[in-house]
Amino acid sequence: MMMVKVQVWGSLKSAIGGADAVEVEGETINDLLKALARQYPAMADAIQRGVSVSVDGQIYANSVMVPVRPDADVFVLPKLVGG
């Protein structure tokens, strides 16, 4: 599996020890979220509450099977709500 740099925004940074980004293994958004939850237990709680994931500028709130390239711009942010 490939390593992907995942940038974490806002209040979620504290769940990964205050870092701006981490590298995790995965080929889909689901893989990346599972890897984050395994490596950072505090992140597991946030993921369970709901997060939004941006891949190359496109935000995915519920599409976990979206493929992710190793060089993609990936951001995990608190769930975006509103209309």
Secondary structure, 3 states (H helix, E strand, C coil): CCEEEEEECHHHHHHHCCCCEEEEECCEHHHHHHHHHHHCHHHHHHHHHCEEEEECCEEECCCCCCECCCCCCEEEEECCCCC
